[in-house]
């Protein structure tokens, strides 16, 4: 039944696709009589053959064309077609034309369909749904491809769901050209579905208890390729391994059909060092260096150091991650130490921060955390110098969803946090800080993306001057309102110096268009303000254009932005760096 898929039918596609489809040095073929529907079905199921030798002899050419036409028409259910040939006299210096007129005739239709499922597939919902959705109705015109597709679907489901002993007891497509009828007769026995008896990890540098608690596969759980894909994804997401290969091995037991999952892992390099560089007009060149140790020991504990350097600010950050044995991916501790120095917009900051967090990740993707912060430092602004020690617990929740890894076609990011400081437990100032950040990415149609961002913040305190500037709200800059200098927007004191605000509200809307290959163009508008009172606030707006290069590590962006109706001290700003979308 698959003859038409193989040898000669590919040549025939040339005849149908061009109509007239083929021109030899001496004879041109012209096909007539086939409806657009029949011709479309043939063209959609075969490919154009390149390099076939076609006879220039008229009689041989007729035989070739007739054989190929009949094979293809029969595959579509037309077994009584008639084919006539006629040569059209050639004009001076032109090829002769062989006109092929085809009358498909009366098609053969499905008279009966007999599909029998045996074994555990009989109660399998996926098999039941496949049979329901792919069985042709009686009276449908015969199509060999539909029959082959139905059979291959049964076999594919067997592989996907672990029916490794599945066989066809019978599969017949019976055709009666005299009665113009066709009959399906399929008897499929899936046998038993295989279950996972045990998992074996090889070459692992992590204790197997941790790995088993990541997989969370129960003994005698049903096998499926979907389960293997999920397991592969989970193990790679730990960053402990450079590669993961999973192989099912059938076990010879007298019990239920079982198998062993043999998992061979390749450990990640013990050290990963990354460097990146960016540019922003008012802070000039900025450099970021990251040293990451994906695993320090067999418990999967990891270590990361980030160093950020620019003329205006410098920081060093150390993160130590401790996964819990119970659920290494979804439950873990973060211990964080940070040193920060900043001298920008008449504000100087020196501080050390220690931070501890306990994380839980839920099944729907939300990551929850309980945090405890200790911060010691001093800062100065015109006329003000302060030293303080802050101890403040907090909570945070966030979720990131995306389709596509480096370049998201669809995605969103949500972050919410609440921090509370009280003199009651030794902090130098009372405050409550609430922050939210949201990013929304959608691909409207192919080559067109829309990105929306909005951030809100709020501080409640009776002693604002003792709140460190690093906790106050400023706007402006690459990740805020482009076109304005970094942290250049906030309330001012009597001398016109920036003080930071109690509240923050910013938003951005960006449209991206794929120009060619890995290059995207962008236009955007940003707006917002850091303020003390909503009623006294002035919304600052900016607009700009950009270019995005889709590199192997993500988008590299080149942005130019300018304020809309800005004061004289604000001008065009340039931004170059890695574009972190979510």
C-alpha positions in Angstrom: 0.0 0.0 0.0 3.0 2.3 0.3 4.3 1.9 -3.3 3.2 5.4 -4.2 5.4 6.8 -1.4 8.6 5.4 -2.9 10.1 5.3 -6.3 8.1 6.7 -9.2 5.6 8.9 -7.6 8.2 11.5 -6.8 8.9 12.0 -10.5 5.2 12.5 -11.1 5.2 15.5 -8.6 7.1 17.4 -11.2 4.3 16.9 -13.7 1.6 18.0 -11.3 3.4 20.8 -9.6 4.2 22.9 -12.6 1.2 22.1 -14.9 2.7 22.0 -17.5 5.1 20.3 -15.2 8.1 19.1 -17.1 10.0 20.3 -20.2 12.5 18.0 -21.8 14.8 19.2 -24.6 12.2 17.8 -27.1 8.8 17.3 -25.4 6.8 19.4 -23.1 4.1 17.8 -20.9 0.8 19.4 -20.1 -1.6 17.8 -17.6 -5.4 18.4 -17.9 -8.5 17.1 -16.2 -7.6 16.8 -12.5 -9.5 18.9 -10.1 -7.5 21.3 -7.8 -8.4 19.2 -4.8 -6.9 16.0 -6.2 -3.9 17.7 -7.5 -3.4 19.4 -4.1 -3.6 16.1 -2.2 -0.9 14.6 -4.5 1.4 17.6 -4.2 1.0 17.7 -0.4 2.0 14.1 0.0 5.0 13.7 -2.3 8.2 15.7 -2.9 9.7 16.9 -6.1 12.3 14.5 -7.5 15.5 16.0 -8.6 17.7 14.5 -11.3 15.4 11.8 -12.6 16.1 10.7 -16.2 12.9 11.0 -18.3 12.7 9.4 -21.7 12.5 11.6 -24.7 11.0 8.8 -26.8 7.2 9.5 -27.1 6.0 6.0 -26.6 8.3 5.4 -23.6 7.3 8.7 -22.1 3.6 7.8 -22.4 4.2 4.6 -20.5 6.1 6.3 -17.7 3.4 9.0 -17.3 0.5 6.6 -17.3 2.1 4.3 -14.8 3.0 7.1 -12.4 -0.5 8.7 -12.8 -2.3 5.4 -12.0 -0.2 4.7 -8.9 -0.9 8.1 -7.5 -4.6 8.2 -8.3 -5.0 4.7 -6.8 -3.4 5.9 -3.6 -6.2 8.5 -3.5 -8.9 6.0 -4.2 -9.3 6.4 -7.9 -8.9 2.9 -9.5 -11.0 3.4 -12.7 -9.3 6.4 -14.2 -8.8 6.9 -17.9 -5.8 8.6 -19.4 -5.6 10.0 -23.0 -2.6 11.4 -24.8 -2.5 13.9 -27.6 0.5 15.5 -29.3 0.1 19.2 -30.1 2.2 20.1 -33.2 5.2 22.3 -32.4 5.7 25.7 -33.8 8.9 26.8 -35.2 11.9 26.5 -32.8 9.6 25.2 -30.0 9.2 21.9 -28.2 6.4 19.5 -29.0 3.6 19.4 -26.4 2.2 16.1 -25.1 -1.2 16.8 -23.6 -2.2 14.3 -20.9 -6.0 14.3 -20.2 -7.0 12.5 -17.1 -10.5 11.4 -16.1 -10.2 10.2 -12.5 -13.4 8.1 -12.7 -15.6 7.1 -9.7 -13.6 6.8 -6.5 -13.6 3.8 -4.2 -15.2 4.5 -0.8 -14.8 2.9 2.6 -17.5 0.2 3.1 -16.4 -1.2 6.4 -13.9 -0.5 9.2 -12.9 -3.3 11.6 -10.5 -2.2 14.3 -9.8 -4.5 17.3 -7.7 -3.4 20.3 -6.3 -6.1 22.5 -4.2 -6.1 25.6 -4.1 -3.1 28.0 -4.5 -0.7 25.2 -8.2 -1.6 25.2 -8.7 0.4 28.4 -6.1 3.1 27.5 -7.7 6.5 27.0 -5.0 7.6 24.5 -5.7 4.6 22.3 -9.4 5.1 22.6 -9.1 8.7 21.6 -6.8 7.8 18.7 -9.2 5.3 17.3 -12.2 7.7 17.7 -10.5 10.6 16.0 -8.7 8.8 13.2 -11.2 6.1 12.1 -12.7 7.2 8.7 -16.4 7.4 8.4 -18.2 4.9 6.1 -18.6 6.3 2.6 -15.3 8.3 2.8 -13.1 8.2 -0.3 -10.3 5.7 0.2 -6.9 7.2 0.9 -3.9 4.9 1.5 -2.1 7.6 3.5 -4.9 7.8 6.0 -4.7 4.0 6.5 -0.9 4.1 6.9 -1.2 7.1 9.3 -3.7 5.2 11.5 -1.4 2.2 11.8 1.7 4.3 12.5 -0.2 6.1 15.2 -0.9 2.8 17.0 2.8 1.9 16.8 3.9 5.4 18.0 1.6 5.2 21.0 3.1 1.8 21.9 6.6 3.3 22.0 5.5 6.5 23.8 3.6 4.6 26.5 5.7 1.6 27.0 3.9 -1.2 25.2 7.1 -2.7 24.0 5.6 -6.1 23.1 2.9 -4.6 20.9 2.2 -6.4 17.6 -0.3 -6.4 14.7 -2.1 -9.7 14.6 -3.6 -8.6 11.4 -3.6 -5.4 9.2 -5.3 -5.5 5.9 -6.6 -2.9 3.4 -8.9 -4.8 1.1 -10.1 -3.2 -2.1 -12.8 -4.3 -4.5 -12.5 -2.2 -7.7 -15.7 -3.9 -9.2 -17.8 -2.9 -6.2 -15.9 0.4 -5.7 -15.5 -0.5 -2.0 -12.6 -0.7 0.5 -12.4 -2.5 3.8 -10.1 -1.8 6.8 -9.3 -4.8 8.9 -6.9 -4.2 11.8 -6.2 -6.4 14.9 -3.7 -4.8 17.3 -2.5 -6.4 20.5 -0.6 -4.0 22.7 0.2 -6.5 25.4 1.1 -5.3 28.9 2.4 -1.8 29.5 5.8 -1.8 31.1 6.4 -0.3 34.5 9.5 1.2 36.1 10.9 -1.2 38.7 14.0 0.8 39.6 16.4 3.6 38.6 20.1 3.3 38.4 22.4 6.4 38.4 25.9 6.0 37.0 28.9 8.4 37.1 27.1 10.7 39.5 29.0 13.1 41.8 25.9 13.7 43.9 24.4 11.4 46.6 21.8 9.2 45.0 19.3 10.0 47.8 19.2 13.6 46.4 18.7 12.4 42.8 15.9 10.0 43.7 14.1 12.8 45.6 14.3 14.9 42.4 12.9 12.2 40.1 10.2 11.1 42.6 9.3 8.1 40.5 7.4 5.5 42.4 8.2 1.8 42.2 6.1 0.2 39.4 5.1 3.5 38.0 4.1 3.3 34.3 6.8 4.1 31.7 6.3 6.9 29.2 8.5 9.0 27.0 6.9 12.1 28.5 8.1 10.9 31.9 11.6 10.5 30.5 11.6 14.0 29.0 10.5 15.4 32.4 13.2 13.5 34.2 15.8 14.6 31.8 14.7 18.3 32.2 14.7 18.1 36.0 18.2 16.6 36.3 19.7 19.2 33.9 18.0 22.0 35.8 20.1 21.2 38.9 23.2 22.5 37.1 25.0 19.6 38.6 25.3 17.8 35.3 26.6 18.7 31.8 24.6 15.9 30.1 22.1 13.3 31.0 21.4 10.1 29.0 18.4 7.9 30.0 18.0 4.4 28.6 15.2 2.0 29.4 16.4 -1.6 29.9 13.7 -4.4 29.8 13.9 -6.8 32.7 13.3 -10.5 32.4 10.9 -11.2 35.2 8.0 -13.5 35.7 6.0 -10.7 37.3 4.5 -7.7 35.5 6.4 -6.3 32.6 9.1 -4.1 34.2 12.1 -2.2 33.2 15.2 -0.4 34.6 15.9 3.2 33.8 19.7 3.4 33.4 20.8 7.1 33.8 24.3 8.1 32.9 25.3 11.6 33.8 28.3 13.7 33.0 29.2 16.1 35.9 29.3 19.8 35.1 32.7 21.5 35.3 33.7 22.3 38.8 34.3 25.9 38.0 32.5 28.2 35.6 33.7 31.7 35.0 31.7 34.2 33.0 32.3 37.9 32.1 30.1 40.5 30.5 30.5 44.1 29.6 28.0 46.9 29.1 27.7 50.6 28.6 25.4 53.3 29.9 25.9 57.0 29.3 26.2 58.4 32.8 27.9 55.4 34.5 29.9 54.6 31.4 31.4 51.1 31.1 30.3 48.4 33.5 31.8 45.0 33.9 30.3 41.9 35.6 32.3 38.8 36.5 30.8 35.6 37.8 32.5 32.6 39.3 30.2 29.7 39.8 30.8 26.3 41.4 27.7 24.2 40.5 28.5 21.7 43.3 30.9 21.7 46.2 30.2 18.3 47.7 28.0 15.2 47.3 25.1 17.1 48.9 24.7 19.3 45.9 25.6 22.5 47.7 26.8 25.3 45.4 28.7 28.6 45.5 28.5 31.7 43.3 30.4 35.0 43.4 29.4 38.1 41.4 31.6 41.1 41.1 30.2 44.3 39.4 32.5 47.1 38.6 31.9 50.6 37.1 33.2 54.1 37.8 30.1 55.0 39.8 29.5 51.8 41.8 31.2 48.6 42.8 29.8 45.5 44.5 30.7 41.9 45.4 28.2 39.3 46.1 28.6 35.8 47.5 25.7 33.2 47.4 25.9 29.8 49.1 23.0 27.4 48.2 22.1 24.4 50.4 19.4 22.2 48.9 17.2 20.1 51.2 17.4 16.4 50.9 13.6 16.1 50.9 13.1 18.1 47.7 16.5 19.4 46.4 15.0 21.4 43.4 12.0 22.9 45.2 13.3 23.5 48.7 16.6 25.1 49.6 18.4 27.8 51.6 20.3 30.8 50.4 23.1 32.4 52.4 24.1 35.7 50.9 26.9 38.2 51.7 27.3 41.5 49.9 29.6 44.5 49.9 28.5 47.6 48.0 30.0 51.0 47.3 28.3 53.7 45.3 29.1 57.3 44.5 26.4 58.7 42.2 24.2 61.8 42.0 25.6 63.4 45.2 24.9 60.2 47.1 27.6 58.1 48.6 26.9 54.6 50.0 29.1 52.1 51.8 27.4 49.0 53.2 27.7 45.3 54.1 24.7 43.1 53.9 24.0 39.5 55.1 21.0 37.7 53.9 19.4 34.3 54.6 16.4 32.9 52.7 14.4 29.7 52.9 12.8 28.9 49.5 9.8 26.7 48.5 8.8 26.1 44.9 5.2 25.1 44.4 3.8 22.8 41.7 2.3 25.7 39.8 5.7 27.5 39.4 5.5 30.0 42.3 8.6 30.4 44.3 8.0 31.5 47.9 10.7 32.7 50.3 11.1 33.8 53.9 14.0 36.2 54.2 16.1 37.7 57.0 18.3 40.7 56.3 21.1 42.3 58.3 22.6 45.5 56.9 25.3 47.7 58.3 26.6 50.8 56.5 26.8 54.5 56.2 25.6 57.0 53.6 25.9 60.7 52.9 23.9 63.2 50.9 24.2 67.0 50.8 23.8 68.1 54.5 23.1 64.5 55.7 25.4 61.7 57.0 24.0 58.6 58.6 25.1 55.3 60.0 22.8 52.5 60.9 22.3 48.8 61.5 19.1 47.3 60.1 17.6 44.0 60.8 14.5 43.2 58.8 12.6 40.0 58.0 10.6 39.7 54.8 8.6 37.5 52.5 8.7 37.3 48.7 6.9 35.3 46.0 7.8 35.2 42.3 7.1 33.2 39.2 8.6 33.0 35.8 6.9 31.3 32.8 8.2 31.2 29.3 8.1 29.3 26.0 11.6 29.3 24.6 14.8 29.3 26.5 17.1 32.1 25.4 14.5 34.0 23.3 11.0 33.8 24.8 8.1 33.7 22.3 5.7 33.9 25.2 6.3 34.5 28.9 5.7 36.5 32.0 7.6 37.3 35.2 6.0 38.4 38.5 7.7 39.4 41.7 6.2 40.6 45.0 8.1 41.3 48.3 7.4 42.7 51.7 10.1 43.7 54.2 9.5 45.0 57.8 12.0 46.6 60.1 11.3 47.3 63.8 13.4 48.8 66.6 11.8 46.1 68.7 14.3 43.5 67.4 17.4 45.8 67.3 17.0 47.7 64.0 17.8 51.4 64.0 14.6 52.5 62.2 11.0 51.3 61.7 9.8 50.8 58.1 7.7 48.7 55.8 8.7 48.3 52.1 6.5 46.8 49.5 7.7 46.1 45.9 6.2 44.6 42.8 7.8 43.9 39.4 6.0 42.5 36.3 7.2 41.7 32.8 4.9 40.5 30.0 6.1 39.1 26.7 3.9 38.0 23.8 4.5 37.1 20.1 1.6 38.6 18.2 2.4 37.0 14.9 5.6 35.6 13.4 8.5 38.2 13.7 6.5 40.5 15.9 6.9 40.7 19.7 5.5 43.0 22.4 7.1 43.5 25.8 5.4 45.3 28.6 7.0 46.1 32.0 5.7 47.8 35.1 7.2 48.3 38.6 5.7 49.7 41.8 7.2 50.4 45.2 6.1 51.9 48.5 7.8 52.8 51.8 6.1 53.5 55.1 8.3 55.1 57.8 8.3 57.9 60.3 12.1 58.6 59.9 12.7 58.7 56.1 16.2 60.4 56.5 17.5 57.3 58.2 16.4 54.9 55.4 19.5 54.1 53.4 19.4 55.4 49.8 19.8 51.8 48.6 16.3 51.1 50.0 14.7 54.3 48.7 13.2 54.6 45.3 14.9 56.3 42.3 14.0 56.1 38.6 15.9 56.4 35.4 18.4 54.1 33.6 18.6 51.0 31.5 16.1 48.9 33.6 13.9 51.8 34.6 13.1 54.8 32.3 15.5 54.8 29.4 16.5 58.2 28.2 17.2 59.4 31.7 20.4 59.0 33.6 20.7 56.1 36.0 18.9 57.0 39.3 18.5 60.6 38.2 14.7 60.9 38.9 13.4 61.3 42.4 12.2 64.0 44.8 14.7 66.8 45.5 15.7 68.8 48.6 15.7 72.5 48.9 19.0 72.8 47.1 17.8 70.6 44.2 19.7 67.5 45.3 18.1 64.1 44.8 16.9 62.4 48.0 15.0 59.3 46.8 11.3 58.8 47.2 8.7 57.0 49.2 6.9 55.7 46.2 7.8 54.3 42.7 5.7 53.8 39.6 7.4 53.0 36.2 6.2 51.3 33.0 7.5 50.4 29.6 6.1 49.2 26.3 8.4 47.9 23.6 7.7 46.5 20.1 10.2 44.3 18.4 10.4 43.2 14.8 12.6 40.6 13.4 14.5 42.3 10.5 16.6 39.4 9.2 18.0 36.2 10.6 19.3 37.0 14.2 18.7 40.7 14.1 15.7 42.5 15.6 14.7 46.1 15.6 12.9 47.8 18.6 10.9 50.9 19.3 9.8 51.7 22.9 8.3 54.2 25.2 9.0 54.4 29.0 7.5 56.5 31.7 7.0 56.9 35.4 8.5 58.6 38.5 9.9 58.1 42.0 7.9 60.4 44.3 6.8 61.2 47.8 3.2 62.0 47.1 1.1 60.8 44.1 -0.7 64.2 43.8 2.6 66.1 43.5 4.2 63.7 41.0 5.2 64.5 37.5 5.3 61.7 35.0 8.6 61.5 33.1 8.4 60.0 29.6 11.0 58.9 27.1 11.1 57.2 23.7 13.8 55.4 21.8 14.8 52.9 19.2 17.1 49.9 19.5 18.7 46.9 17.8 18.8 43.4 19.2 21.2 40.7 18.2 20.1 37.1 19.0 23.4 35.7 20.2 24.0 32.2 21.6 23.7 33.6 25.2 20.7 35.7 24.6 19.8 39.2 23.2 22.6 41.7 23.0 20.9 45.1 22.9 21.9 48.5 21.5 19.5 51.2 22.6 19.2 55.0 22.1 16.6 56.9 24.1 15.7 60.5 24.7 13.4 62.2 27.2 10.1 63.7 26.1 9.9 67.4 27.2 12.9 67.0 29.6 14.9 69.7 31.3 18.2 70.8 29.9 20.3 68.5 32.0 18.8 65.4 30.4 19.9 64.4 26.9 20.2 61.3 24.7 21.3 58.2 26.5 23.0 55.1 25.0 22.8 51.5 26.3 24.8 48.5 25.3 24.6 45.1 27.1 22.8 41.8 27.6 19.1 42.2 27.5 17.6 40.1 30.4 14.0 39.7 29.2 12.5 38.0 32.3 
